Amino acid sequence: MLDQMEGNGVTRIFAEAGDRCGWPQAILFDLDGTLIDSVPDIAAAVNELLSQDNLPPLSVDAVRGMIGNGVRKLVERACAASGKPVEGDRLDQATDRMMGIYGKHLTQHTTMMPGAMEMIVAYHGARVKIGVVTNKPEAFTREILTHFGLDAHVDVVVGGDSGPERKPAPDMLTHALRAMGLSAGRALMVGDSPADIGAAKAAFIASIAVRGGYTKVPADELGADRVISSLMELPAAIEALKEPV
């Protein structure tokens, strides 16, 4: 079921960008919670990190709610939740350890979200440019995309360490579009979290939120222009967004 959301003014975006018929020319996807279910591997890495400091493990569901603002923020939240908050140099050191741990098993238990492969292959085949814009480190992102055979269908990858300020700032999205040679009005952002939809709003890019991702805020409350329950609903949501209001 598709729900019409108040969103960030798709009508105005189309009015400024021109013809709806060729829209979108680019789709920017978040990674974790949108294209892949990576929380089992992330939670395993978090708990290995915590065990090194003799801290109690966290549940998969607890870790799920901590994902979305980069590895450093994840480590900060996990340590605080386990009863030993860290900051400054100690947080930097813990983040480095977490990177080493997680980097060894990025895809051991990670799976693709329903419809992710089908949508990326189909839209890329239709000459829509595909971007993956994630707060996860770029090298990790590229390794995961290659593992699942998505790398050949993705035009641009922007990771949390690629340079631009991370989501929910608009910088990563605008950086991806500059690399594609496209304006914000020709693009769509698809994500599952406040960071994704917030970044789209700040960049004046239309957005679709996917239910079932990594956020404590329900997808229906993120303020996206459309909400879907599965990526398989993406084509219908895009067509609905193109309808005159």
Buried (B, 14 or more C-beta within 10 A) or exposed (E): EBBEBEBBBBEEBBEEBEEBEEBBBBBBBBBBBBBBBBBBBBBBBBBBBBEEEEBEBBEBEBBBBBBBBBBBBBBBBBBEBBEBEBEEEEBEEBBEBBBEBBEEBBBEBBEBBBBBBBBBBBBBEEEBBBBBBBBBBBBBBBBBBEBBEBBEBBBBBBBBBBEBEBBBBBBBBBBBBEBBEBBBBBBBBBBBBBBBBBBBBBBBBBBBBBBBBBBEEEBEEBBBBBBBBBBBBBBEBBEBBBEEE
